[in-house]
């Protein structure tokens, strides 16, 4: 990694990272749009209900990938490239083994999985059809995403973005072919996504075995002790990824009680928009991380703290812009998935305006957790991610559903993020040297 501190270097990492995360989130959204137009509302709701399984795959992958990438970036900053290669190679093998185990479990317990995800009588058959195929491609999802994170630490963020974007275009083409031409229904959407992930995995594999790769495969004796550190550093990103799945699960169950199928269909649209926007902010965080870790490894305090401030400003702008777009154009967003004749159409427009208050506070929490991870302050990162991704969202959803009822559940995510923001600011103020340019 060449040292050229400044906004230009920051954008060289952040823009490809944001593009990659944007495209990753578009996989599910593209499936949703094609399924909505080609199969029906119950089928697109099933794709949304299945999302937590994808979040589990991505969550485990991002936990191991970010932990590994952080360690590798620090090692490269210290000039220990060979050690970084060994750790990266070992992690790829471990992720592949975990993916195979997840596939076997999903195939053996498909009915139980569909029920646990919140499938109703109307959507269960679609959920099972979708998951039975998607789970077969778990190894492609997980290893491909692991490589996408690692390629930033390898110093090729732009190439990673090109690979992901190209494969997303492939996914859209296959969606159209399988759903509208071959008439394969929701199973066609699953095949399209799986094959696109397979092509992505192939491209990343070729890169890391090519001449331009720095982190080339280097096999060594299995060292499981390193996973104490990898998992510790990766847990915050795991929790951030899982927070979307947990939110989907909680909202689906809460809305089934308070509003029925109309609310679940509305949340399908809301969750697609939220996943897209959350991934944009996550892209800023993941683009910032290797820079912070690299300069942290070199003990260059000015640079890694400066990139933290750039990350905060960028994420705030992204989230504030997203809030404005969602509130100005909720009809257009809803029309991408639902027809105006749908019983859920008008309700969805209202739901979008209520839910999007979350973007007023989301950015600071995400960027701060990523920064603490990048500087090996795992406890602080875990605290933020655990509170916003699990504890506060569960509490706020329960309170709003059981004590306020009705449409109040749409504000649960905002209340969760706002509560976590108080803790995040307390950590920043208590450790205010993180924002300074001089070591104290």
ABEGO torsion letter per residue (X at the ends): XBBBBEAAAAAAAAAAAAAAAAAAAAAAAAAAAAAAAAAEAAAAAAAAAAAAAAAAAAAAAAAAAAAAAAAAAAAAAAGBAAAAAAAAAAAAAAAAAAAAAAAAAAAAAAAAAAAAAGBBAAAAAAAAAAAAAAAAAAAAAAAAAAAAAAAAAAGBAAAAAAAAAAAAAAAAAAAAAAAAAAGAEAAAAAAAAAAAAAAAAAAAAAAAABAABABBBBBBBBBAAAAAAAAAAAAAAAAAAAAAAAAAAAAAAAAAAAAEAAAAAAAAAAAAAAAAAAAAAAAAAAAAAAAAAAAAAAGBAAAAAAAAAAAAAAAAAAAAAAAAAAAAAAAAAAAAABBAABAAAAAAAAAAAAAAAAAAAAAAAAAAAAAAAAAGBAAAAAAAAAAAAAAAAAAAAAAAAAAAEEAAAAAAAAAAAAAAAAAAAAAAAABAAAABABBX
